[in-house]
Amino acid sequence: MKDTNIIKENRDFRRAYAKGKYCASPCIVTYILKNRFNKVRYGITTGKKIGNAPQRNRARRVIRAAYSVLKNDIKSGIDIIFVARNNSHEVKMQEIFNQMKYQLRKLGVLK
């Protein structure tokens, strides 16, 4: 099992937004950036446009569940930021999983 950390610092999010590569879909946007560590770090962002607190929490929960299925297939030394979009709290985990897998494959992060 891979060593995974959660990104919580604002500077790490900003660095990924400014210098990283990204891929967008209707439910999520994924940013990736190489890091100095030999670990996979990930963070999830849900803005107020998503809805009220329970809707934002559900969006984060669904994204986290989809990531947990894929985390063993991701290369080491990568920062990943997932940004929830407007309808991400309405879709099932399988739809998020499919979009996330497509995006990570397109960005060259999956093994």
C-alpha positions as CSV (number, residue, x, y, z in Angstrom):
1,M,0.0,0.0,0.0
2,K,1.3,3.4,-0.9
3,D,2.1,6.1,1.5
4,T,-0.5,8.9,1.1
5,N,-0.7,12.3,2.7
6,I,-3.5,14.9,2.7
7,I,-2.7,18.4,1.4
8,K,-4.0,21.0,3.8
9,E,-1.7,24.0,3.3
10,N,-3.0,26.8,1.1
11,R,0.5,27.3,-0.5
12,D,0.4,23.7,-1.8
13,F,-3.0,24.2,-3.4
14,R,-1.8,27.5,-5.0
15,R,1.4,26.0,-6.3
16,A,-0.6,23.2,-8.0
17,Y,-3.0,25.7,-9.5
18,A,-0.2,27.9,-10.8
19,K,2.4,25.4,-12.0
20,G,0.6,22.1,-12.4
21,K,-1.1,20.4,-15.3
22,Y,-4.9,20.0,-15.2
23,C,-7.7,18.1,-16.8
24,A,-11.4,19.1,-16.5
25,S,-14.7,17.1,-16.8
26,P,-18.3,17.9,-15.9
27,C,-18.0,16.8,-12.2
28,I,-14.4,17.3,-11.2
29,V,-11.2,19.1,-12.2
30,T,-7.9,17.4,-11.5
31,Y,-4.5,19.3,-11.0
32,I,-1.2,17.4,-10.7
33,L,2.2,18.5,-9.9
34,K,5.4,16.6,-9.1
35,N,6.7,17.0,-5.5
36,R,10.0,16.5,-3.7
37,F,8.7,13.7,-1.6
38,N,8.4,10.1,-2.6
39,K,4.8,10.1,-1.6
40,V,1.4,10.7,-3.2
41,R,-0.3,13.7,-1.6
42,Y,-3.9,14.7,-2.4
43,G,-6.3,17.5,-1.6
44,I,-10.0,18.1,-2.3
45,T,-11.6,21.6,-2.8
46,T,-15.3,22.3,-2.8
47,G,-16.4,25.9,-3.2
48,K,-19.5,27.6,-2.0
49,K,-21.0,27.3,-5.5
50,I,-21.5,23.6,-4.9
51,G,-24.3,24.2,-2.4
52,N,-24.8,24.2,1.3
53,A,-22.6,22.3,3.8
54,P,-24.2,18.8,3.4
55,Q,-23.9,19.0,-0.4
56,R,-20.2,20.0,-0.2
57,N,-19.6,17.2,2.4
58,R,-21.2,14.7,0.1
59,A,-19.1,15.9,-2.9
60,R,-15.9,15.5,-0.8
61,R,-17.0,12.1,0.5
62,V,-17.7,10.8,-3.1
63,I,-14.4,12.1,-4.4
64,R,-12.5,10.6,-1.5
65,A,-14.2,7.2,-2.1
66,A,-13.3,7.2,-5.8
67,Y,-9.7,8.2,-5.0
68,S,-9.4,5.4,-2.4
69,V,-10.1,2.8,-5.2
70,L,-7.4,4.3,-7.4
71,K,-4.7,5.2,-4.9
72,N,-2.6,2.1,-5.3
73,D,-2.3,2.6,-9.1
74,I,-0.8,6.1,-8.9
75,K,2.9,6.8,-9.4
76,S,4.9,8.2,-6.4
77,G,6.0,11.7,-6.0
78,I,2.8,13.5,-7.2
79,D,0.6,16.1,-5.7
80,I,-3.1,15.8,-6.8
81,I,-5.8,18.4,-6.2
82,F,-9.4,17.5,-7.0
83,V,-11.8,20.4,-7.4
84,A,-15.5,19.6,-7.2
85,R,-17.8,21.2,-9.7
86,N,-21.5,22.2,-9.5
87,N,-23.1,18.8,-10.1
88,S,-20.5,16.6,-8.3
89,H,-22.8,16.2,-5.2
90,E,-25.6,14.9,-7.4
91,V,-23.8,12.0,-9.2
92,K,-22.9,8.6,-8.0
93,M,-19.4,7.5,-7.0
94,Q,-19.0,5.3,-10.1
95,E,-19.4,8.4,-12.4
96,I,-16.8,10.3,-10.4
97,F,-14.5,7.2,-10.5
98,N,-14.8,6.9,-14.2
99,Q,-14.0,10.6,-14.8
100,M,-11.1,10.5,-12.2
101,K,-9.6,7.5,-13.8
102,Y,-9.8,9.0,-17.3
103,Q,-8.2,12.3,-16.1
104,L,-5.4,10.6,-14.2
105,R,-4.6,8.4,-17.2
106,K,-4.7,11.4,-19.5
107,L,-2.3,13.3,-17.2
108,G,0.1,10.3,-17.2
109,V,-0.2,9.6,-13.4
110,L,-1.5,6.0,-13.5
111,K,0.8,3.1,-13.8
